[in-house]
Amino acid sequence: MTQFFASLAALLLVVASSTIVLAQDLDTRYGKISIVAFDRQGNSILDDGAKADYKKIQYLLNDKVIQEEVDETVGKPVPELVRVFQQSKGDAVLVLADTGETSGTGAIRFIDVTAAGAKLSNVFPNCKGEPRYSRKGDVIRVVFKEAKPLKVATYSNGFIR
């Protein structure tokens, strides 16, 4: 009987490990937002923020591609889904991307998610350090205190200023 349970546990472990999703996910009111990175051979890779030799990234809403980006940079960390902000007409998902430079600078963008679908905002570059954010109504401010001079991104209506 013990051997049966050991075999069953081993089988369940194999099944569980083969169904691991290789993506970052955040739930919004309109579905799941994901980021999936692919290597140069087209295989999906684990995007845990580690530096990887990825060739393209797909941004997905409910497993459907919103946008695909090809990037030939070697050893650049995969963008990270940070937080969902609920707004009156949709949800805004903050995405943090590391440029891979030793200076520690990065960039942010938002994914605007509504019942009609999702779209990516423009990129706000030259950010340094951990983002601090605040929201007033549908306006989101992201502050990077370590950047010199201080960097403040203001997001509203699908656009960062």
TAQUIWO-V830940 format. One record per backbone hydrogen bond with DSSP energy under -1.0 kcal/mol. CO is the residue of the C=O (numbers start at 1). NH is the residue of the N-H. E is the energy in kcal/mol with one decimal. If there is no record, write none. Layout:
BEGIN
co=CO nh=NH e=E
co=CO nh=NH e=E
END
This chain:
BEGIN
co=1 nh=5 e=-1.9
co=2 nh=6 e=-2.3
co=3 nh=7 e=-2.4
co=4 nh=8 e=-2.6
co=5 nh=9 e=-2.6
co=6 nh=10 e=-2.2
co=7 nh=11 e=-2.4
co=8 nh=12 e=-2.5
co=9 nh=13 e=-2.2
co=10 nh=14 e=-2.1
co=11 nh=15 e=-2.4
co=12 nh=16 e=-2.7
co=13 nh=17 e=-2.4
co=14 nh=18 e=-1.6
co=21 nh=23 e=-1.3
co=24 nh=35 e=-1.4
co=26 nh=33 e=-3.0
co=28 nh=31 e=-1.0
co=31 nh=28 e=-2.8
co=32 nh=62 e=-3.1
co=33 nh=26 e=-2.1
co=34 nh=60 e=-2.8
co=35 nh=24 e=-1.8
co=36 nh=58 e=-2.9
co=37 nh=45 e=-2.5
co=38 nh=55 e=-3.2
co=38 nh=56 e=-1.4
co=39 nh=42 e=-1.9
co=43 nh=39 e=-2.8
co=52 nh=54 e=-1.6
co=55 nh=71 e=-3.4
co=56 nh=38 e=-2.6
co=57 nh=69 e=-2.7
co=58 nh=36 e=-2.3
co=59 nh=66 e=-3.6
co=59 nh=67 e=-1.2
co=60 nh=34 e=-2.2
co=61 nh=64 e=-1.6
co=64 nh=61 e=-2.7
co=67 nh=59 e=-2.8
co=69 nh=57 e=-2.6
co=80 nh=96 e=-2.8
co=83 nh=94 e=-2.8
co=85 nh=92 e=-2.8
co=90 nh=87 e=-2.9
co=91 nh=113 e=-3.4
co=92 nh=85 e=-3.1
co=93 nh=111 e=-2.0
co=94 nh=82 e=-3.1
co=95 nh=109 e=-1.7
co=96 nh=80 e=-3.2
co=97 nh=107 e=-3.0
co=101 nh=104 e=-1.3
co=105 nh=99 e=-1.6
co=106 nh=127 e=-2.8
co=107 nh=97 e=-3.3
co=108 nh=124 e=-2.9
co=109 nh=95 e=-3.0
co=110 nh=121 e=-2.9
co=111 nh=93 e=-2.4
co=112 nh=119 e=-1.8
co=113 nh=91 e=-3.0
co=114 nh=117 e=-1.2
co=117 nh=114 e=-3.2
co=119 nh=112 e=-2.9
co=124 nh=108 e=-2.1
co=127 nh=106 e=-3.3
co=132 nh=143 e=-3.5
co=134 nh=141 e=-2.9
co=136 nh=139 e=-1.7
co=139 nh=136 e=-2.5
co=140 nh=155 e=-3.3
co=141 nh=134 e=-2.1
co=142 nh=153 e=-3.1
co=143 nh=132 e=-2.1
co=144 nh=151 e=-1.5
co=151 nh=144 e=-2.8
co=153 nh=142 e=-3.0
co=154 nh=161 e=-2.8
co=155 nh=140 e=-2.4
co=156 nh=159 e=-1.6
co=159 nh=156 e=-2.2
END
